[in-house]
């Protein structure tokens, strides 16, 4: 019987092991069931979070695109400005190179011309000495009324002086020439001074003659030395003002124009305009005589044009042009 008991004991042991295994599998299945119950909620929550993240990223993308468009719009003017600055820099560089070439060419010409200038200076000195020798015993005719070719038979003298910035560089020479011309006339009945725009040196003598006397001449020179007036570099207005205001058929009037530049478009048009104002009588004599003195200055734009203009104007109006 012992063998039967042992067999029964072995069967009882086997049933207990199966029960344990089944229980283990059941626990695993129960865990899986519990997990699957909560899985849809977690998946739904994850989907909502992802959709919100996608919307947030899309909004940020739109904002970045908008900022990019604004930056591109602001960048276009900067690109255009940069291109313009590059163009100007290139043009400036080219101008500098051309100026350097002109400078070196001018310096080379100056070096070459220095010898010629020395020869001309020596020739001028020789001519001056010869002229002094020839004119030492010269006596002008009794009825001669000219000094150095300038007629000095007038009783009234008007000075039309260019008082622009370029003339200020040679203002002491202007004052010296003014004094020299007045010294040619020992006694005048009247003097007047205005700038090329027709503005008077003394507003108190507007439209009236300044009586001539040594003290008056000294006052005029002092006032000229401190004259603050600035005028346009064209004597047309001053000449017209002088003729229209002071002409009198019973008087002899001379106008002296001081200048260095001519800034009118047409010299011939100005000459015809002055001729219409300064009419000629039946003998061809003009109402007033127009003389001119040309000064060489560093700031003049067209000194040659002024010289040519005044030479023709003086010739047609009975006067003389002198270039200093």
Backbone torsions as a table, in degrees:
resi	resn	phi	psi	omega
1	UNK	NA	-20.3	-179.0
2	UNK	-62.2	-34.7	179.9
3	UNK	-66.0	-36.6	178.1
4	UNK	-66.8	-37.9	178.6
5	UNK	-67.5	-38.2	-179.6
6	UNK	-66.9	-36.6	178.7
7	UNK	-66.9	-39.4	178.3
8	UNK	-65.6	-38.7	179.6
9	UNK	-66.0	-37.6	-179.6
10	UNK	-67.8	-37.5	177.5
11	UNK	-66.0	-40.7	178.3
12	UNK	-63.1	-37.1	179.7
13	UNK	-68.3	-38.5	179.9
14	UNK	-67.5	-41.4	179.3
15	UNK	-63.7	-36.8	179.8
16	UNK	-66.8	-38.7	179.4
17	UNK	-65.7	-41.2	177.6
18	UNK	-63.1	-40.5	178.9
19	UNK	-61.0	-39.2	-178.2
20	UNK	-67.5	-42.4	179.7
21	UNK	-63.5	-43.4	-179.8
22	UNK	-62.5	-41.4	179.4
23	UNK	-63.3	-38.5	178.8
24	UNK	-62.9	-46.0	177.6
25	UNK	-62.4	-39.1	178.9
26	UNK	-62.5	-39.3	179.0
27	UNK	-64.9	-39.7	179.3
28	UNK	-63.7	-44.4	179.6
29	UNK	-62.7	-39.6	179.1
30	UNK	-62.8	-39.4	177.9
31	UNK	-65.1	-40.6	179.3
32	UNK	-64.3	-39.3	179.9
33	UNK	-64.7	-43.4	-179.7
34	UNK	-63.0	-41.4	-180.0
35	UNK	-65.0	-44.0	-179.7
36	UNK	-64.1	-29.5	179.0
37	UNK	-63.4	-40.6	-176.8
38	UNK	-89.4	-10.0	-176.0
39	UNK	-64.4	-43.3	179.8
40	UNK	-58.2	-36.5	-179.4
41	UNK	-65.7	-43.0	-179.2
42	UNK	-66.3	-41.6	179.4
43	UNK	-64.6	-40.9	179.5
44	UNK	-64.7	-40.3	179.2
45	UNK	-66.0	-41.8	178.7
46	UNK	-62.7	-38.6	179.4
47	UNK	-65.1	-42.6	178.7
48	UNK	-63.1	-42.3	179.4
49	UNK	-63.4	-39.9	179.1
50	UNK	-66.6	-41.1	178.3
51	UNK	-63.8	-39.9	176.9
52	UNK	-64.5	-39.2	178.1
53	UNK	-65.1	-39.5	178.5
54	UNK	-63.9	-43.2	177.8
55	UNK	-62.2	-40.4	178.6
56	UNK	-63.3	-43.2	179.5
57	UNK	-66.6	-38.3	177.7
58	UNK	-64.5	-40.3	177.8
59	UNK	-63.6	-42.6	176.8
60	UNK	-63.9	-36.3	178.5
61	UNK	-64.4	-42.5	177.9
62	UNK	-63.0	-41.3	178.4
63	UNK	-62.6	-42.9	178.9
64	UNK	-63.1	-40.7	178.0
65	UNK	-63.1	-40.5	177.8
66	UNK	-63.4	-45.2	178.0
67	UNK	-62.8	-36.1	178.0
68	UNK	-64.1	-41.2	178.8
69	UNK	-63.6	-41.5	178.7
70	UNK	-64.2	-42.9	179.5
71	UNK	-64.0	-39.3	177.0
72	UNK	-63.7	-41.4	179.2
73	UNK	-64.0	-39.5	178.0
74	UNK	-73.5	-23.6	-177.3
75	UNK	-77.1	-28.6	-177.5
76	UNK	-59.8	-50.0	177.4
77	UNK	-60.5	-36.5	178.9
78	UNK	-64.2	-39.3	176.9
79	UNK	-63.5	-44.4	179.3
80	UNK	-63.5	-42.5	179.4
81	UNK	-64.1	-40.6	178.3
82	UNK	-62.9	-42.7	178.3
83	UNK	-63.0	-39.7	178.9
84	UNK	-66.1	-39.9	178.6
85	UNK	-65.8	-38.6	177.0
86	UNK	-63.3	-41.1	179.6
87	UNK	-64.2	-45.3	179.6
88	UNK	-63.8	-39.1	178.9
89	UNK	-63.0	-40.4	178.0
90	UNK	-65.5	-41.6	178.6
91	UNK	-64.7	-41.7	178.6
92	UNK	-63.5	-41.5	178.3
93	UNK	-61.2	-40.6	178.8
94	UNK	-65.4	-41.6	178.1
95	UNK	-63.2	-39.8	178.8
96	UNK	-63.4	-43.1	178.8
97	UNK	-63.5	-41.9	178.3
98	UNK	-64.9	-40.8	178.5
99	UNK	-63.3	-39.2	177.5
100	UNK	-63.8	-41.3	177.9
101	UNK	-62.6	-42.6	178.5
102	UNK	-64.6	-38.7	-179.6
103	UNK	-62.9	-47.9	-179.3
104	UNK	-65.0	-38.4	177.9
105	UNK	-64.9	-41.7	179.9
106	UNK	-66.1	-39.6	179.4
107	UNK	-65.6	-38.8	178.0
108	UNK	-65.4	-41.2	177.9
109	UNK	-64.7	-38.4	179.6
110	UNK	-65.0	-40.4	178.3
111	UNK	-64.6	-39.2	178.7
112	UNK	-69.7	-32.4	-177.2
113	UNK	-85.8	-8.2	-178.8
114	UNK	-62.8	-40.1	178.0
115	UNK	-63.8	-41.9	178.5
116	UNK	-63.3	-39.7	179.8
117	UNK	-62.8	-39.5	177.7
118	UNK	-62.6	-40.7	178.0
119	UNK	-65.2	-42.1	179.3
120	UNK	-64.9	-38.8	178.6
121	UNK	-62.9	-41.8	178.3
122	UNK	-64.7	-40.8	178.5
123	UNK	-65.0	-38.9	178.9
124	UNK	-63.6	-42.3	179.3
125	UNK	-61.8	-40.8	179.4
126	UNK	-64.0	-42.4	179.5
127	UNK	-65.7	-38.4	179.8
128	UNK	-62.5	-45.1	178.8
129	UNK	-63.0	-38.8	179.5
130	UNK	-66.7	-41.2	178.8
131	UNK	-63.3	-42.0	179.0
132	UNK	-61.8	-39.2	179.7
133	UNK	-66.2	-42.7	-177.5
134	UNK	-71.0	-33.5	-175.8
135	UNK	-92.7	3.3	-175.8
136	UNK	-59.0	-40.7	-176.9
137	UNK	-109.6	20.2	-177.6
138	UNK	-76.8	136.0	175.7
139	UNK	-124.1	122.4	-179.6
140	UNK	-68.8	155.3	176.6
141	UNK	-58.1	152.3	-177.5
142	UNK	-60.8	-32.5	-176.5
143	UNK	-97.5	12.4	180.0
144	UNK	-75.2	127.3	-179.2
145	UNK	-117.7	30.9	179.8
146	UNK	-122.8	151.5	173.8
147	UNK	-128.5	116.7	-177.1
148	UNK	54.9	34.7	178.1
149	UNK	86.5	-3.0	-179.6
150	UNK	-100.5	125.8	179.5
151	UNK	-69.4	133.2	-177.3
152	UNK	-125.9	36.8	-178.9
153	UNK	-96.9	10.6	-177.6
154	UNK	-82.5	152.9	177.7
155	UNK	-97.2	-20.7	-179.1
156	UNK	-129.9	141.0	-177.5
157	UNK	-131.1	133.6	176.8
158	UNK	-120.4	129.6	176.4
159	UNK	-103.5	124.8	174.7
160	UNK	-112.2	105.4	-169.0
161	UNK	-113.0	127.5	172.7
162	UNK	-71.4	115.8	-178.2
163	UNK	-110.2	30.9	178.7
164	UNK	-73.2	175.8	-175.9
165	UNK	-61.8	-38.2	-178.3
166	UNK	-65.6	-34.5	179.6
167	UNK	-70.9	-22.3	-180.0
168	UNK	-65.3	-24.0	179.1
169	UNK	-67.1	-25.4	-179.0
170	UNK	-118.4	26.1	-175.3
171	UNK	-59.5	-39.5	175.8
172	UNK	-58.5	-37.3	178.5
173	UNK	-70.4	-33.5	175.8
174	UNK	-61.8	-45.4	179.9
175	UNK	-64.4	-39.1	178.8
176	UNK	-64.5	-41.5	178.5
177	UNK	-66.9	-38.0	176.9
178	UNK	-59.2	-44.9	-179.8
179	UNK	-65.6	-41.5	-180.0
180	UNK	-61.6	-40.6	-180.0
181	UNK	-67.7	-42.7	178.7
182	UNK	-63.4	-35.6	180.0
183	UNK	-64.6	-24.5	177.2
184	UNK	-67.2	-27.7	179.9
185	UNK	-103.7	97.9	-178.4
186	UNK	-59.5	-38.0	-178.2
187	UNK	-146.5	124.7	177.8
188	UNK	-117.6	158.8	175.9
189	UNK	-86.4	-21.5	179.9
190	UNK	-167.3	148.0	178.7
191	UNK	-130.1	149.2	173.2
192	UNK	-147.7	144.2	-179.0
193	UNK	-132.6	129.3	176.0
194	UNK	-145.4	162.9	177.9
195	UNK	-88.8	-178.8	-174.9
196	UNK	-68.1	-14.6	174.8
197	UNK	-88.3	-5.0	-178.6
198	UNK	90.8	11.2	177.8
199	UNK	-83.8	135.3	-174.2
200	UNK	-80.4	146.4	173.8
201	UNK	-66.1	-42.6	176.3
202	UNK	-114.3	109.3	179.9
203	UNK	-65.6	-23.5	179.7
204	UNK	-69.3	-19.2	177.4
205	UNK	-106.7	32.3	178.6
206	UNK	-62.8	121.5	178.7
207	UNK	73.4	8.2	-179.5
208	UNK	-128.9	155.6	177.3
209	UNK	-78.0	144.0	172.1
210	UNK	-87.0	120.3	-179.8
211	UNK	-60.8	141.7	-177.2
212	UNK	-87.4	133.2	173.7
213	UNK	-167.8	160.1	178.7
214	UNK	-56.5	-40.4	-179.2
215	UNK	-68.7	-36.7	177.7
216	UNK	-64.9	-42.4	179.4
217	UNK	-61.8	-41.1	177.5
218	UNK	-63.4	-40.1	178.5
219	UNK	-64.7	-39.9	179.0
220	UNK	-63.2	-43.7	179.9
221	UNK	-63.9	-40.0	178.1
222	UNK	-65.0	-41.6	-180.0
223	UNK	-66.3	-38.8	177.2
224	UNK	-63.3	-38.1	-178.4
225	UNK	-63.0	-29.2	-178.7
226	UNK	-114.5	24.1	-176.0
227	UNK	-71.6	114.4	-177.9
228	UNK	-84.1	-7.0	-173.0
229	UNK	-64.5	138.5	174.8
230	UNK	-116.0	130.1	-175.1
231	UNK	-123.7	169.4	176.1
232	UNK	-80.1	145.4	-176.0
233	UNK	-82.1	62.0	172.5
234	UNK	-156.7	126.0	-173.9
235	UNK	-84.3	4.8	-172.6
236	UNK	-57.6	-49.7	-176.8
237	UNK	-65.5	-41.0	-179.8
238	UNK	-65.8	-41.1	178.3
239	UNK	-63.6	-44.9	179.7
240	UNK	-62.3	-41.1	178.6
241	UNK	-63.2	-43.0	-178.4
242	UNK	-64.2	-45.6	-176.8
243	UNK	-68.7	-48.5	-175.3
244	UNK	-67.2	-27.5	-176.8
245	UNK	-88.7	-39.4	-166.9
246	UNK	-111.7	-4.6	-178.1
247	UNK	-65.3	134.8	174.7
248	UNK	-146.0	124.6	-174.8
249	UNK	-62.9	-15.4	-179.8
250	UNK	-92.6	2.2	-177.8
251	UNK	-122.2	155.7	173.7
252	UNK	-105.0	118.5	-174.2
253	UNK	-122.2	137.8	172.7
254	UNK	-122.1	137.9	175.5
255	UNK	-109.2	131.1	174.7
256	UNK	-112.3	117.5	-179.3
257	UNK	-100.2	125.6	174.9
258	UNK	-107.5	129.7	177.9
259	UNK	-168.7	175.2	180.0
260	UNK	-139.7	-6.7	-171.2
261	UNK	-147.3	154.3	177.6
262	UNK	-132.1	115.5	-174.8
263	UNK	-120.1	32.5	172.9
264	UNK	-96.6	157.7	-178.0
265	UNK	-72.9	-39.0	-175.6
266	UNK	-133.2	116.5	178.6
267	UNK	-67.7	-39.6	-178.3
268	UNK	-64.1	-37.7	178.2
269	UNK	-63.6	-40.9	178.6
270	UNK	-66.3	-40.9	179.6
271	UNK	-61.9	-43.8	178.3
272	UNK	-65.3	-36.9	178.6
273	UNK	-63.5	-44.5	179.4
274	UNK	-65.5	-38.3	179.5
275	UNK	-65.1	-33.2	176.6
276	UNK	-67.6	-34.3	178.7
277	UNK	-78.3	-47.2	-177.8
278	UNK	-91.1	73.7	-172.3
279	UNK	-68.0	155.1	179.2
280	UNK	-100.0	147.3	176.7
281	UNK	-84.4	-171.2	-175.6
282	UNK	-67.6	-19.3	177.8
283	UNK	-92.8	-0.1	179.8
284	UNK	89.3	3.3	179.8
285	UNK	-82.8	136.5	-179.4
286	UNK	-80.8	161.8	179.6
287	UNK	-59.1	-45.5	177.6
288	UNK	-131.4	156.5	177.0
289	UNK	-94.0	134.2	-178.7
290	UNK	-112.3	118.6	173.0
291	UNK	-113.1	162.8	-179.1
292	UNK	-149.7	149.9	175.8
293	UNK	-126.2	123.1	179.6
294	UNK	-99.3	129.4	179.9
295	UNK	-106.8	142.6	176.7
296	UNK	-94.8	118.9	-178.5
297	UNK	-127.8	163.0	179.8
298	UNK	-79.3	-25.0	-174.0
299	UNK	-95.8	1.4	-177.9
300	UNK	-75.2	143.2	179.3
301	UNK	-89.5	-31.2	-174.3
302	UNK	-146.2	68.3	179.6
303	UNK	-68.3	-34.4	178.4
304	UNK	-66.5	-41.8	177.1
305	UNK	-61.8	-39.0	177.7
306	UNK	-64.2	-43.0	-178.9
307	UNK	-63.1	-45.7	179.5
308	UNK	-64.3	-41.5	179.9
309	UNK	-63.2	-49.9	-176.7
310	UNK	-69.6	-32.3	177.8
311	UNK	-61.0	-46.2	179.8
312	UNK	-69.6	-41.6	-178.6
313	UNK	-62.7	-44.6	179.3
314	UNK	-65.6	-40.9	-179.7
315	UNK	-61.7	-40.3	-179.1
316	UNK	-78.7	-12.5	-178.7
317	UNK	-119.7	28.7	170.5
318	UNK	72.2	17.4	-177.2
319	UNK	-117.3	-163.4	-175.4
320	UNK	-136.1	140.1	175.5
321	UNK	-106.7	129.5	178.7
322	UNK	-121.9	126.2	177.3
323	UNK	-101.9	127.9	178.2
324	UNK	-97.8	NA	NA
